[in-house]
Amino acid sequence: MKSLNPIVMSGREVLPLIEGGKGIAVSNGASSGAWAAAGGIGTFSGVNADSYDKEGQIIPQIYHGRTRRDRHEELIAYGIKGGIQQAQIAHETSNGQGRLHMNVLWEMGGAERILHGVLEGARGLIHGVTCGAGMPYRIAEICNRYEVHYYPIVSSGRAFGALWKRAYHKFSNWLGAVVYEDPWRAGGHNGLSNSEKAEEPEDPYPRVLKLRETMRQCGLKNIPIVMAGGVWFLREWSDWIDNPELGPIAFQFGTRPLLTKESPISEDWKNKLRALKPGDVFLNRFSPTGFYSSAVNNAFLQGLRHRSERQISYRAEADGDHDTALAIGARGRTVYVAAQDAVQAQAWIEAGFREALRTPDDSLVFETPEKAQEIHKDQVDCMGCLSACNFSNWSQRDPYNTGRRADPRSFCIQKTLQDIAHGGPIDQQLMFAGHNAFRFGEDPFYSNGYTPSVGELVKRITQGD
């Protein structure tokens, strides 16, 4: 493998190795600080980050507000306090080495307010902000105000071009790098567009080359591109290193840092990673954000798949093929469905899926009474963790709803990610992972149940493995 040369990012020469920021409490101050201490760029999650009491115990994020708007304010307060504490821990753990970034989702609830609160409260501790899950136009202006570098996450040159023309050209001096996140291989939320086919992964090289061409047209030939999604062994990417076509390149690792001593995830989760097989990570569109996302195909995701399969269209009045009356709910309200769908619905009802839940798309999904009650409670308990939520129909903008019916085919993402991040049952919750996660079971580095430290992992990566 070619030698790995340092690169200047966020104002300092560092290894071109970046820890990917991972959701609620999954990359925190301890893990990101250790990555920075090893000479790279550590990234803690600024999405509903954990905060601690005087004894060092995690403060549960419990909501007391009577309304969604009240609970949304509580969520923002939790986010700011937790982000500041994680930045402090990361700073102390890094021993002044490397660089420290905070990762946020542009579509998370209160994103701008949380960014302002954390960057103000942790001045000098955070060197960069990575931001994806949407089109983060205002991230450049916010980072410019606090004099930190910004790292937009995109999945195409066209997306970056739109961001540049609308906002980034005004704040080019604080653009640290552009993160290309492979929408078919990365874990978590993915930036697949409607014109791209989820079942047909594309080669990242031509897409990154187009991104570089767009950046050159913007006068950004020397700004690094960070390759994220699907990176495991650097020796597999040797033709990208010092490649004049691509220009400066760094590499982001999101999945591999999960299995380290400093990683805060549970031992059950770590052991599950060791047991994954090719194809066990599932690209799906159940997220309440409306984006595609990649997660382990466990009982949680299978339940969502089966729920959507128990689905038929309906009409309030007889209309065309929807000519067969069907009584649903405790009151036996009549809707009209196709004759063959009425037969199928009756079979589901007899199997115990007696509750017919209406979707925004004029369809019914059938669930057990217990699960239907849980879905309803989760929707009512919404705390506005997204800027707009398909599951609960919350919107953080007036009139504070999306204008569409809440969608029972989705789920409360805050609830499930908080649970799995804090020791909940891994099979019954959403478990984000990159599509290369099966390689934990094939990589000899992890044989005999070995869990490396972050420092050991970074050293091995620099050697090509």
Buried (B, 14 or more C-beta within 10 A) or exposed (E): BBEBEEBEBBEEEBBBBBBBBBBBBBBBBBBBBBBBBBBBBBBBBBBBBBBBEEEEEBEEBEBEBEEBBBBBBBBBBBBBBBBBBBBBBBBEBBEEBBBBBBBBBBBBBBBBBBBBBBBEBBEEBBBBBBBBBBBBBBBBBBBBBBEBBBBBBBBBBBBBBBBBEEBBBEBBEBBBBBBBBBBBBBBBBBBBEEEBEEEEBEEBBEBBBBBBBBBEEBEBEEBBBBBBBBBBBBEEBBEBBBBEEBBBBBBBBBBBBBBBBBBBBBEBBBBBBBEBEEEBBBBBBBBBBBBBBBBBBBEBBEBBEEBBEBBBBBBEEBEEBBEBEBEBEEEEEEBBBBEEBBEBBEEBBEEEBBBBBBBBEEBBBBBEEEBBEBBBEBBEBBBBBBBBBBBBBBBBEEEBBBEEBBBBBBBBBBBBBBBBBBEBEBBBBBBBBBBBBBBBBEBEBBEEEEBBEBBBBBBBBBEBB
